[in-house]
Each structure stands twice: as C-alpha cells, then as structure tokens.
Amino acid sequence: MAETMTDCEAMQAQIDTLQAEFESLWIKVSQGGVGGERYRDLRHILDDLRREFKEKCGEPKESTTLPRSITADWRAG
C-alpha cells in the first residue's frame, strides 16, 4: 500500500526533528562532550528512516544548519 502524503509529511517531520537533535549532539560530541551513545543511535535511526522514506515517498528533503564540509561524509555512506 502506498503511503499517503500525510504519512510522508509525518515521516519527514520526524526525520527533521531527529536531524536537529543529531546536529546538536554532533557539536557537543565533537567538542569532547557527552552524548556519544545517543549520537550513534540517532545516526542509525536516521539512516533507517531515510531508507524507509525513500522506498515509500521518494527522496527526503534534507536540511541542516551545519556546513557542507561536515555533512558530506554523513551522506556519502
């Protein structure tokens, strides 16, 4: 069964929310702070959500407040 636009919008909103948390944690972890375990968990959760979104809804809309030099390796693999 194909996902409805509302389902896709809800999944995109979830990706956006988790991405914002991921970026916040990345900044803390990269500065030697705590949160590494949640950071790793979020990375896997986001990978899975993006894969599911792509299968059901097409490419997710990606946005970030971090510089491209930082995010390029995330999206490479």
N, C-alpha and C positions, 0 to 999 in steps of 0.2 A: 504494500500500500504506500502510495506516495505521501510524503509529508506535506502538510498544508503550509501556507505562507505564515500563519500564526505559529506553527510548530518551529519553523525555520527561524522566525524572528526571536522566539523564546530561546532557542539554542544559540543564536548569535549573541543575544544579551548575556547569556551565561558565559560564553567564551570571552566577551568583552570584560565582564566583571572579574573573571579569573585571571585574565591577562593583566588587568590593573594590579591585582594582588601580587601576581608573579613579578611584575616590574618593580614594585615596591620592595619585595623581598630580595630581588636581584641586587638592588642598590645596597641594602643592608648587608647581604652576604658578601658582596664584592668589597665592602669596606671592613670585612672581618667580623661582622656582627653575627647574631644568632639567626636561626630560621632556615638553615640548610636543608633539614629534612623536609619541611613543608615546601620549600623551593623545588626540590627534586620531585616530590609528589605532584605538585602543580604542573611541572613540565610534562609529566606522563599523562596526567588528566587532560591537559590542553591538547597534547598530541592525539589522544583518543577522540576527544570531542571534535577536533578539526577533521579527522579522518571520517567520523560519522557524518558530520555536516556535509563534507564534500560528496559522500555517497548519496545522501538524501536530498541535499539542497543546492549543490554546486559549491564553488569556491567560497570560503568565508571571507568576509570583509575584514581585513587586518588593519589595525591601527595601533600606534604605540607613541609614547612620549619620549622613548629612548632613541639615541642616534642610530642611524642605519649601520654604522660600523660595529655596533654592539649586537644588533638583531640579525645581521646577515648570517652568522654561523648558526643561530637557532633555526632559521628557516631552511638551511642547507641540508639538514638531516636530522 
